[in-house]
Each structure stands twice: as C-alpha cells, then as structure tokens.
Amino acid sequence: ATLVISVVPMRKTLRVGNSTLVVGQSVHEAKNSSQLYRNKNFGALRNRLEEDGYLWIENVFDKNTILGARRAMIAALDKKGAINRQQGDSKLKARMMDVGVEGWCVDAESGGTVAERDPDVKLWREVGNSRDLTDVYNGSDLKNFCRNVFGQNSRTLPGCTWLRAKARGELTAEHVDYYYFYKNTDIMGTNSAMETKKVKSLCHTYHRSTDGPNGYSCEECGMYQPCEVCGSAYDPENMLICDICRGGFHLKCCTPQLRRVPETEEWHCRDCANEPLPVYTCWVPLGEIGPEQGTLALQPGTHRLGGYKRPINGLLPAEYGKKKSNRSSKKRKRGSERARNKTSVSNMSMQPPAEIPWEVAPRVGPGDLIIFNLKTVHAASKNTSDCFRLSLDTRVVACDIETERVRRALKGISTTGHSIDSKPQDVDHQRQ
C-alpha cells in the first residue's frame, strides 16, 4: 500500500525508533477499522485486536473535545514561552519558539515530568486535571468506546495518562508499555477478580482450603489462599502472589522452579508475564498528525511474544531479539486457558520478530484513536517539522484478570444458583 499524507505521497524511507524503514517493504499502512466501528461490528473489532494487537479507528471522540484539549496544551506551552505565534497562524498552531527546545512528557494526574524536565508541577497538574483534558482520557467518549468493544466490566485508568509535546528531532524508540508499568501493576490488579464485587460471594469458595490454617489469609474473609498449581495452602513463606492476577504460587510449583523469593518489588506469574493482558494503551492525537510531525508505528502480532522475564534493554521481551524463528506452528503449551487460546507469533510470520514489518497510520486527525495491547511493540517516527506533536496516551482494562482457580470457583457458584452479588456467608461460620 502507498502511504499518503493529505494528497502528497510519503517519502520513500521513514525513521521509526532506531531503524530507517523502506516504505512498502518494512513499513506498510495500518489497517483502518473505522468501518467496523461505524457498523457496530464489535465482535470483529475484538477479533482484530486479539489478532493484530492494535486498532486504528477514526472519529471515536468528538472533534471539539479534542480541539479543546489541544488549546489547553498550547496555552500551557505558551506560558512556558515555547510557542512562536506568527502572523496568520491559527490559535491551534503549535509552532515552536525554538526548534532546538526539548519536548514535554507530563503525568496528567500529578503534573510531574519525565526526568524532572519542568519544575512547574502546579501548571501541568492544573492542565492535566482540567475539564478540557479529562473529557478526553476519562470522558464519555472513551468510556462508551470501552463499553461497546469490551463490555460493561471495562474501565478507564485515568491515573495512567501522559500528555506529550514532542519537539523537532524527537522520536520514540521501540518498546512495549508493559515494562513501564511493571512496578506499578496495581493499575492492572485493582478491581481484579480478587477485589471486585464478585469476591463478596467468591472469597469463601476460592480461599477455603482443607489443608489447614497455614497460608495467606484473604483480607475479605480471613480465609487462606492455596497455590494455583498444587492447591495446598501450606508453606506460605515460600508462596509468591502474582501482582496482576493475585494467584498464589509456591516456589517449587513455578515453571521453572525458583530456589528463593525474588528480590523484586513486583512479581508476575508465568502466564501474566508471557501472555497478552486485557490492558490496553489508548493513543489520542490532539490534532492532525502526519509523518512530518512523527507518527505512531506498531508491529502487529508482537503482543504474543514471550521472554518477558529476560528483557532486552528493559524495553522489549527476549523473543523479540531472536535471529530466527524455529518454533513449530503448534500453540504454546501453557497451563492456563488464556494461554491455550493464543497462537504463537510464528504462526503469523516466519520472520525474526524484530523484522516483522511495521504498520503506521499515515494521517490521523482530531477524534481518532489507536488502541493497542500493553505488550504490542511500538515506536514513533521523528518529528521533522517546526511544530510540537501534541498527543496523550492513557490506559484501559477490558475485563477482570482472573486465575484458573477463580474461574472454576465462579463457575461453581453460578451453577449452584448463588448470585455473584449475593451477601457472603458468615465468616465465623466458614471458619468453623
């Protein structure tokens, strides 16, 4: 496919992350899923998202809402003396005062900037929490999109939102967002199966163990948590709790076995570490963006790569760096239902993962959305213009993250006629 920006063909090469790509060979036009969304074919959208690891959809947001956010960002940059207003410029023009200036990357909720770029936390916190911006990353348009595509159990994560003003010469290297949130996985575990209203009737079924009083106790009911693999609640000192799915795993039951408790603040079980998670990044352009401003690029199917315990430069899973793919086309043999329903990336392409062609949306505008899995490899091309590239990215959770044991417990409750919303049985009675 020929990539086109407005009516002018894109240049023959495109710098994406750390690579210079040849248009039509190593970089292609992204699939546009707008028609599926307009036709309310949400099942097809979910299938495409599961297969490719991303969706590009136009006009998800009200255009005026996006332009309001753009004005607020430009006003903040103007206060920093970073906007060059020339005669005839629109108020929505984000021309840089100095093309050598460094851009901004701001935590919308706290106002903090990456590498303490800007000490003016108060200004950026006011902007990030203003109605103009929250209407985008936590407003009705995004919430309606999530409910339509993922269902009623989906939710936005406004506390994981970044405002970006990319300056001339800046780009984004290849990475997956999973590693950026590795030490902050409470964003994924909050309201998980262990903490939603389901636990009201589930905890006494899930946490009750016949193996005795040794084990981690549930905060909800005081019962004990068994190992997801062997089912025993014994030896709690050598049991790890996954910070995503909240499942328990003895050191000896892990694959591969662990000799000691890892010296890390966060620990993820094998399935959560190596399989796609129902957590997605939503990239929202705050205005028209094409290759000259630096556009988002993604590698489809890379959300199914493994090797997250052995990252490359802390940014990419180990399988991404394999020189060749010699795995069979069989599905991975994992313990969970979630893994058994996934197909290896080698089914999709026999190329080395790092050489899978990139896909880019040649032109995005106010109202568009690119949503991709937290484990999809992505990057951004270099901004070669004299204007800031304005965008924001936030996260959403599609559904509760549940372990196999939780699923079985939930199924048991539903088949016995107990309501998920029913009041839990008396804790003292359960202990007896």
Disulfide bonds with the S-S distance in Angstrom:
none
